[in-house]
Amino acid sequence: MNTPAGRVVVVGVDGSPAAHAAAVWAAALAARTRTPLRVVHALPEPLYLMTEVAVMGQGPAIAQHRKAGANILGEASAAVRLRFPNLEVHTDLVPGPTAPALAVWGATAKMIVLGAGEPRAVGALAAAIALAGRVTCPVTVCRGQPWMLPDRRPVVVGVDPTGSSAAAVLSAFEFAHLFEAPVIAAHAWSPRHAAGNVTIPFLVDWDALAESTRAVLAAQLAEATRRYPDVAVTEVVEPIPPARLITDRATNAQLVVVGSHGRGRLAGTILGSVSRHLLHHGPCPIMIHRARHRGTV
């Protein structure tokens, strides 16, 4: 396996239509950012857990898997070059499983991309969660129709008032800037106090509370709007569950961007219901950010 070097966009492929679509989507981003694309296929993990004797006896099977993997890489790279003939494209056939295989590029990649199509959506979810806990770059899972490439449709970003979504907000705005798209900044709030799950008293100035929430949202967007003044922004504040709000707004979107609070091996546990719901049911690609990551796409 080649040693990772330089800033690249990395995409994992498994031969599925969803993975081919993810490769072309990743190529569109690489082309727009003038970044090389690295197409990676992870071979089945059991091939690399056998004893030496077993491996000797399974030589033809291993060769068959490697040949199939090479074909998968060839088909994906051919699809990319057909649309982006001037893009620098590299391919890698590596030992599995997928998450650690792709995580090798986690410190140098601008983004790591996966495809999620039935019945592989569960596998893509597991890989995305594992990757989000291992890498410092954004992880994007492509859902939706294969012909949906980056364009001028809106980019939806979920905004957390704690500031953990700061990197997600910046990447959403940068992506929108690159493709001349607007941003929909969505913040959901609840009429319950988080600590005790106690309903806010009836005698509350709801208009004032909503206005205060909008002010918090505007503060979370301040840095991104300063960096990308050309990006049109629609601020959405609603007292409904975050998963519902973001899913509703994603119907006509090209990308959803969300942040995560996780650190280390526990990162997957904090992706929570919103990210999991989007990974399973989202109509478009979803980009997941580590909270500590301050870079952009």
C-alpha positions in Angstrom: 0.0 0.0 0.0 1.3 3.4 -0.9 2.2 5.8 1.9 -0.4 8.7 2.1 1.1 12.0 1.1 -0.4 15.4 0.5 -4.0 16.6 0.6 -6.4 14.2 -1.3 -10.0 13.3 -1.5 -10.4 9.6 -0.6 -13.4 7.4 -1.6 -14.0 3.8 -0.6 -15.6 1.6 -3.2 -17.1 -1.9 -3.1 -18.4 -2.4 -6.6 -22.0 -1.3 -5.7 -23.9 1.4 -7.7 -23.9 3.5 -4.5 -20.1 3.3 -4.3 -19.7 4.3 -8.0 -22.0 7.3 -7.4 -19.9 8.2 -4.3 -16.7 8.0 -6.4 -18.1 10.4 -9.0 -19.4 12.7 -6.3 -16.0 12.7 -4.6 -14.4 13.3 -8.0 -16.5 16.4 -8.5 -15.3 17.8 -5.2 -11.7 16.9 -6.0 -11.9 18.6 -9.4 -13.5 21.7 -8.0 -10.8 22.0 -5.2 -8.0 20.9 -7.6 -7.2 18.0 -5.4 -6.1 14.5 -6.4 -8.6 11.7 -5.9 -7.7 8.4 -4.3 -10.0 5.4 -4.9 -9.7 2.7 -2.3 -11.0 -0.9 -2.1 -10.6 -2.9 1.0 -10.2 -6.7 0.6 -12.2 -9.0 2.9 -10.6 -9.0 6.4 -10.7 -12.8 6.8 -8.0 -13.1 4.1 -5.6 -11.4 6.5 -6.5 -13.3 9.6 -5.6 -16.8 8.4 -2.6 -18.7 9.6 0.4 -19.1 7.2 -0.6 -22.6 6.4 -4.2 -21.6 5.7 -3.1 -18.8 3.5 -0.9 -21.2 1.5 -3.9 -23.4 1.0 -6.2 -20.5 0.0 -3.8 -19.0 -2.6 -6.3 -19.2 -5.5 -9.1 -17.7 -3.4 -6.9 -14.8 -2.4 -5.9 -14.2 -6.0 -9.5 -14.3 -7.0 -10.4 -11.7 -4.4 -7.5 -9.5 -5.5 -8.6 -9.8 -9.1 -12.2 -8.9 -8.2 -10.9 -5.9 -6.2 -8.7 -4.7 -9.0 -11.8 -4.9 -11.3 -13.8 -2.8 -8.8 -11.1 -0.2 -8.7 -10.8 -0.2 -12.5 -14.6 0.3 -13.0 -14.8 3.1 -10.4 -11.8 4.9 -11.7 -13.1 4.6 -15.3 -16.4 6.1 -14.3 -14.5 9.0 -12.7 -12.2 9.6 -15.6 -15.2 9.6 -18.0 -16.6 12.6 -16.3 -13.4 14.2 -15.1 -10.7 13.3 -17.7 -8.2 15.9 -16.3 -8.5 14.8 -12.7 -5.5 13.1 -11.1 -6.7 9.7 -9.9 -4.9 7.0 -7.9 -6.2 3.6 -6.9 -5.3 1.4 -3.9 -6.2 -2.2 -3.1 -5.7 -2.6 0.7 -6.4 -5.1 3.5 -9.8 -4.7 5.2 -11.9 -3.9 7.1 -13.1 -0.7 5.5 -12.9 1.7 8.4 -9.2 1.2 9.4 -8.2 0.9 5.8 -9.6 4.3 5.0 -8.5 5.8 8.3 -4.9 5.6 7.1 -5.6 8.7 5.1 -7.5 10.4 8.0 -4.7 12.9 8.8 -4.0 14.0 5.2 -7.3 13.7 3.4 -9.6 16.7 2.8 -12.5 14.3 3.0 -13.2 10.6 3.1 -16.3 9.5 1.1 -18.4 6.3 1.3 -21.5 5.1 -0.7 -24.6 3.9 1.1 -27.1 2.0 -0.9 -29.4 -0.8 0.2 -28.6 -3.4 1.4 -25.2 -1.9 2.3 -26.6 1.1 4.3 -26.0 -0.6 7.6 -22.4 -1.4 6.7 -21.8 2.2 5.5 -23.3 3.4 8.8 -20.9 1.3 10.8 -17.9 2.4 8.7 -18.9 6.0 9.0 -19.2 5.8 12.7 -15.9 4.1 13.0 -14.2 6.6 10.7 -15.7 9.6 12.5 -14.0 8.4 15.7 -10.6 7.8 14.0 -10.0 10.6 11.7 -9.7 14.4 11.8 -11.2 15.1 8.4 -14.8 15.1 7.4 -16.5 11.8 6.6 -19.3 11.9 3.9 -21.7 9.1 3.2 -23.4 9.5 -0.2 -27.1 8.7 -0.4 -29.6 9.6 -3.1 -29.7 9.1 -6.8 -26.4 8.4 -8.7 -26.9 11.4 -11.0 -27.1 13.9 -8.1 -23.7 15.6 -8.2 -22.7 18.8 -6.4 -24.7 21.7 -7.9 -26.6 24.8 -6.8 -29.1 23.1 -4.5 -29.0 24.1 -0.9 -26.6 22.8 1.7 -28.2 22.1 5.1 -26.2 22.4 8.2 -27.3 21.4 11.7 -26.2 24.0 14.2 -25.6 23.1 17.9 -25.6 26.1 20.3 -22.7 24.6 22.3 -20.3 25.3 19.5 -19.6 21.7 18.7 -20.8 22.2 15.2 -18.4 25.0 14.4 -16.3 23.0 12.0 -19.4 21.6 10.4 -20.7 25.1 9.8 -17.5 26.2 8.2 -17.4 23.2 5.9 -21.0 23.7 4.9 -20.3 27.3 3.9 -17.1 26.4 2.1 -18.9 23.6 0.1 -21.7 26.1 -0.7 -19.1 28.7 -1.8 -17.4 26.2 -4.1 -20.6 25.2 -5.9 -22.4 28.6 -5.7 -25.1 27.2 -3.5 -27.1 28.6 -0.6 -26.9 27.4 3.0 -29.9 26.5 5.2 -28.7 26.7 8.9 -31.1 24.6 11.0 -31.3 24.8 14.7 -34.0 22.8 16.6 -34.9 23.7 20.2 -37.1 22.0 22.7 -39.6 23.3 25.3 -37.9 21.1 27.8 -34.8 21.7 29.9 -32.2 19.2 28.9 -30.8 18.3 32.3 -34.1 17.2 33.9 -36.2 16.9 30.9 -38.7 19.2 32.6 -41.2 21.2 30.6 -40.5 25.0 30.6 -43.3 26.7 32.6 -46.4 27.8 30.8 -45.9 31.4 31.7 -43.0 32.0 29.3 -42.5 34.6 26.7 -42.2 32.2 23.8 -41.5 35.0 21.3 -38.6 36.2 23.4 -37.3 32.7 23.8 -37.4 32.1 20.1 -35.7 35.4 19.4 -33.0 34.5 21.9 -32.5 31.2 20.1 -32.2 33.0 16.8 -29.5 35.3 18.3 -27.6 32.2 19.4 -27.8 30.7 15.9 -26.6 34.0 14.4 -23.6 34.0 16.7 -22.7 30.4 15.7 -22.8 31.5 12.1 -20.8 34.7 12.5 -17.4 33.3 11.5 -18.7 31.4 8.5 -20.6 34.4 7.2 -17.6 36.6 7.6 -15.4 34.1 5.6 -17.9 33.5 2.9 -20.0 36.6 2.5 -21.1 35.5 -1.0 -23.1 32.5 0.4 -26.8 33.2 0.9 -28.1 31.9 4.2 -31.5 31.0 5.4 -31.7 30.6 9.2 -34.3 28.1 10.5 -35.3 27.9 14.2 -38.1 25.5 15.1 -39.2 23.8 18.4 -39.2 20.3 16.9 -36.8 17.3 17.2 -33.5 17.9 15.3 -33.8 14.8 13.2 -37.2 15.8 11.9 -36.1 19.4 11.2 -33.0 18.5 9.3 -34.7 15.7 7.4 -37.5 18.0 6.4 -35.1 20.6 5.2 -32.9 18.0 3.4 -35.7 17.0 1.0 -34.5 19.3 -1.8 -30.9 19.7 -0.6 -27.7 18.4 -2.1 -25.8 17.9 1.2 -26.4 17.8 4.9 -23.6 18.6 7.3 -23.6 17.7 11.0 -21.1 17.8 13.8 -20.2 15.2 16.4 -19.0 15.6 20.0 -17.0 12.4 20.1 -13.5 11.7 21.0 -11.5 8.6 20.4 -13.2 5.2 20.4 -16.3 6.6 21.9 -17.0 9.0 19.1 -19.5 6.7 17.5 -21.8 6.7 20.5 -22.4 10.5 20.2 -23.4 10.6 16.6 -26.8 10.1 18.1 -30.2 9.7 16.6 -29.9 12.6 14.2 -26.9 11.3 12.3 -28.0 7.8 12.5 -31.4 8.7 11.1 -29.9 10.7 8.3 -27.4 7.9 7.4 -30.3 5.5 7.1 -33.0 7.7 5.6 -31.4 10.9 4.3 -32.2 11.8 0.7 -28.8 13.2 0.0 -25.1 12.9 1.1 -24.4 13.5 4.8 -21.1 14.9 6.0 -20.0 14.2 9.6 -17.5 16.3 11.5 -15.5 15.7 14.6 -16.1 18.5 17.1 -12.4 19.2 17.6 -11.7 19.5 13.8 -11.3 23.1 12.7 -10.4 22.6 9.1 -12.6 22.8 6.1 -13.3 20.7 3.0 
